[in-house]
């Protein structure tokens, strides 16, 4: 969020300088997972998207976003994100299971 003079705050400047980085995003993901458990899907979605923006290398963030969108009833968008997670980590059986659940909802 920009400061009073339209300049980014120090934390945002630091994130921007490091982005993309395999070390960022985990705190956002952890918060978002908690928010999903509380059924605050729209707020959780923003945190997952921020985690992905900070660290596009972590397929778990994309998986978590897909689950969040699935629980929110946004199946087509969830399919897009779980497919991206599978592209990064094709040997993950959990991602295939999630994709199957999403595909079932889309067919119905």
N, C-alpha and C positions, 0 to 999 in steps of 0.2 A: 504494500500500500504506500503510495507516495506520501512524503512528509508535507509540511506546511507550504513549502516553496515548489512543490511538484517533483522534488527529487526523491528517489527511493530511500527508504530507511536503511541503516547500516546492515541489518540482517538480510534484507532483500538483495542488497548489493553483493553481499558475501555469497548468497545462494546463486545469484546470476553468474558470478565469476567462476563458481565451481561446477555449474550445470553444463552438460549432464555428468553426473558423477555416481559411481557405484556405491558411494558411501552415504548418499543423501536419501531422504524419503521415508526411512523406516519409522521415524516418530509419527509422521503423518499417517502412515499405514496402520500403525498400532492404534492410534486414536480412532481412525475410521472403522476398524474392526470392532472396537467397543461400541461405536455409534450404531453399527448394523445390529449388534446384539440388543440395542435399545430401540430398534426399529426406526431410527432417525436416518432413513435411506438417503434423502436429498442432501443432508449435511455431510453424511459419510461419503457420498459421491464426490463432493468437492475436495475432500481430503485425499481420496484415492487418486483423483485426477492430478492433484498437486504432487503427490508422491511419484506418479508416473512421469510428470513433467520434469521433476528433479532427477529421477533415475529411471530412464527408459530401459535399462538393462535387466531389471528385476521382474521376471515373469509373474511372481507371486502377487505383485501389485495389480497387474492386469487381471489375474484370476480373481482376486478379491473384489475388484470393481465389477467384474462380470457377475459374481454372486450377488452383489448389492443390487445391480440392475435387474437381475432375475427376480429377486425378492420384491422389488418394486414393480414388477410386472412389465418391464421394458425388455422383452425377450430378444428382439432383433439387435438392439444395441449390445445386449449382453453377449449374444453370439459373436459379434465383431470382436469384442475384447477377449473372450476365451479363445477365439481362433488365433489372435495375436499371441496370447500366452503359449498356445500349442506350437506356434511357429518357432518360438524361442526355446521351448522345452517340450519336444515331441514325445519324450519317454515318460511323461507324467500321467499316470492312470487317473488321477483325481481330475485333471483337466478334461480328459475324455469323458469321464462320468458326468461332469458338469455340462459339457457340450451336448451329451445325449439327453439330459433333462431339459435343456433349453430347446432342443430340436423337437421334443415331444410337445412342449407347450406351443410352439409355432405351428405344428401340424394340426393341433386341436382347434 
